[in-house]
Amino acid sequence: MFLFLKLSFDILIYRAKLAIIKIMIQDARYMIHEKGQVMLITILTLSGILLGATTIAGLLMTYQIRQATDITNSTKAIMAADAGIEWELYKISQERGDYQISFSNGAALITTCKRLDSSNCLYDGSDMESGLTIRSIGQSLKVYRAFEMTLAESE
């Protein structure tokens, strides 16, 4: 009977050892697969970070290009507005208001000439008697810049 118990006990130990070995093998397989999952998650995370950084860099570059374009258009609009003031003064000095102006760089301009009593300029030599207000608005694409000049007789 003692031998039977000893054999039964040895068989139980042997089965326990086999069960532990099976569990260790399963854990080892699981760890191998888990390492692959960790690598995959790491690669996906790094790819997401790189994609985000690239997107932000591209967005900032777009803003810089847009700002440079706006500066160029702003300069064109300012130069057009300045030319409009000088153009109105030239028309007054020539006593002719039928001149037109155009720019080769795509800029446009709107000028108004008013007397200080709010009537329009006549371009007949009498405009300087009451003083003038010349307003010029330069435009390049969606950018507008304006100058205003007031001329009055000195007392």
C-alpha positions as CSV (number, residue, x, y, z in Angstrom):
1,M,0.0,0.0,0.0
2,F,2.8,2.3,0.8
3,L,4.3,1.6,-2.6
4,F,1.0,2.4,-4.2
5,L,0.8,5.7,-2.4
6,K,4.3,6.5,-3.3
7,L,3.6,5.8,-7.0
8,S,0.4,7.8,-6.9
9,F,2.3,10.6,-5.3
10,D,5.1,10.4,-7.9
11,I,2.5,10.4,-10.7
12,L,0.9,13.5,-9.2
13,I,4.2,15.3,-9.0
14,Y,5.0,14.2,-12.5
15,R,1.6,15.5,-13.7
16,A,2.2,18.8,-11.8
17,K,5.6,19.2,-13.4
18,L,4.0,18.5,-16.8
19,A,1.3,21.1,-16.2
20,I,3.9,23.6,-15.0
21,I,6.0,22.9,-18.2
22,K,2.9,23.3,-20.4
23,I,2.1,26.6,-18.6
24,M,5.6,27.8,-19.1
25,I,5.5,26.9,-22.8
26,Q,2.2,28.8,-23.2
27,D,3.6,31.8,-21.3
28,A,6.7,31.7,-23.5
29,R,4.6,31.6,-26.7
30,Y,2.4,34.4,-25.2
31,M,5.5,36.5,-24.4
32,I,6.8,36.0,-28.0
33,H,3.5,37.3,-29.4
34,E,3.4,40.0,-26.8
35,K,6.8,41.3,-27.8
36,G,5.5,41.5,-31.4
37,Q,2.5,43.4,-30.3
38,V,4.7,45.9,-28.3
39,M,6.9,46.4,-31.3
40,L,3.8,47.0,-33.5
41,I,2.3,49.5,-31.0
42,T,5.7,51.3,-30.8
43,I,6.0,51.6,-34.5
44,L,2.5,52.8,-34.9
45,T,3.0,55.4,-32.1
46,L,6.2,56.7,-33.6
47,S,4.6,56.9,-37.0
48,G,1.7,58.9,-35.6
49,I,4.2,61.3,-33.9
50,L,6.1,61.7,-37.1
51,L,2.9,62.3,-39.1
52,G,1.7,64.9,-36.6
53,A,5.0,66.7,-36.7
54,T,5.1,66.7,-40.5
55,T,1.5,68.0,-40.6
56,I,2.3,70.8,-38.2
57,A,5.4,71.7,-40.1
58,G,3.5,71.8,-43.4
59,L,0.8,74.0,-41.8
60,L,3.4,76.4,-40.5
61,M,5.0,76.6,-43.9
62,T,1.7,77.3,-45.5
63,Y,1.1,80.2,-43.1
64,Q,4.5,81.6,-43.9
65,I,4.0,81.4,-47.6
66,R,0.6,83.1,-47.2
67,Q,2.1,85.8,-45.1
68,A,4.8,86.5,-47.6
69,T,2.2,86.7,-50.4
70,D,0.1,89.1,-48.2
71,I,3.2,91.3,-47.7
72,T,3.8,91.4,-51.5
73,N,0.2,92.3,-52.1
74,S,0.2,94.9,-49.3
75,T,3.3,96.5,-50.9
76,K,1.6,96.6,-54.3
77,A,-1.6,98.2,-52.7
78,I,0.5,100.8,-50.8
79,M,2.4,101.8,-54.0
80,A,-0.9,102.0,-55.9
81,A,-2.5,104.2,-53.3
82,D,0.6,106.5,-53.3
83,A,0.5,106.6,-57.1
84,G,-3.2,107.6,-56.9
85,I,-2.4,110.6,-54.7
86,E,0.3,111.7,-57.1
87,W,-2.0,111.0,-60.1
88,E,-4.7,113.3,-58.7
89,L,-2.2,116.0,-58.0
90,Y,-1.0,115.7,-61.6
91,K,-4.5,115.9,-63.0
92,I,-5.1,119.1,-60.9
93,S,-1.9,120.6,-62.1
94,Q,-2.8,119.9,-65.8
95,E,-6.3,121.1,-65.2
96,R,-7.8,118.0,-66.8
97,G,-9.7,115.2,-65.0
98,D,-10.2,112.8,-67.9
99,Y,-6.9,110.9,-67.5
100,Q,-7.0,107.2,-66.6
101,I,-4.4,105.1,-64.9
102,S,-3.6,101.4,-65.0
103,F,-0.8,99.2,-63.5
104,S,1.0,96.3,-65.1
105,N,1.4,94.4,-61.8
106,G,-2.4,93.7,-61.4
107,A,-2.9,96.4,-58.7
108,A,-5.9,98.7,-59.0
109,L,-6.8,102.0,-57.5
110,I,-9.7,104.2,-56.7
111,T,-9.2,107.9,-56.2
112,T,-11.6,110.7,-55.1
113,C,-10.9,114.4,-55.0
114,K,-13.2,116.6,-53.0
115,R,-13.1,120.3,-52.1
116,L,-13.2,121.2,-48.5
117,D,-16.8,122.3,-49.0
118,S,-17.6,118.6,-50.0
119,S,-18.1,119.3,-53.7
120,N,-16.2,117.3,-56.3
121,C,-13.0,118.6,-57.8
122,L,-13.5,120.4,-61.2
123,Y,-10.0,120.2,-62.5
124,D,-10.3,123.7,-63.9
125,G,-7.8,125.6,-61.9
126,S,-10.2,126.7,-59.2
127,D,-9.8,123.6,-57.0
128,M,-6.9,125.0,-54.9
129,E,-8.9,128.1,-53.9
130,S,-10.9,126.3,-51.3
131,G,-8.5,123.5,-50.5
132,L,-8.7,119.8,-51.4
133,T,-9.0,116.4,-49.8
134,I,-7.6,113.6,-52.0
135,R,-8.3,110.0,-51.0
136,S,-6.7,107.1,-52.8
137,I,-7.3,103.4,-52.2
138,G,-4.9,100.9,-53.6
139,Q,-5.9,97.3,-54.1
140,S,-4.0,94.1,-54.9
141,L,-6.0,90.9,-54.8
142,K,-7.8,91.0,-51.4
143,V,-5.5,93.6,-49.8
144,Y,-6.6,97.3,-49.6
145,R,-4.4,100.2,-48.4
146,A,-5.5,103.9,-48.4
147,F,-3.9,107.3,-48.3
148,E,-5.6,110.6,-47.7
149,M,-4.1,114.0,-48.4
150,T,-5.6,117.4,-47.4
151,L,-4.4,120.6,-49.0
152,A,-5.5,123.9,-47.7
153,E,-4.4,127.4,-48.4
154,S,-2.0,128.8,-45.9
155,E,-3.2,131.9,-44.0
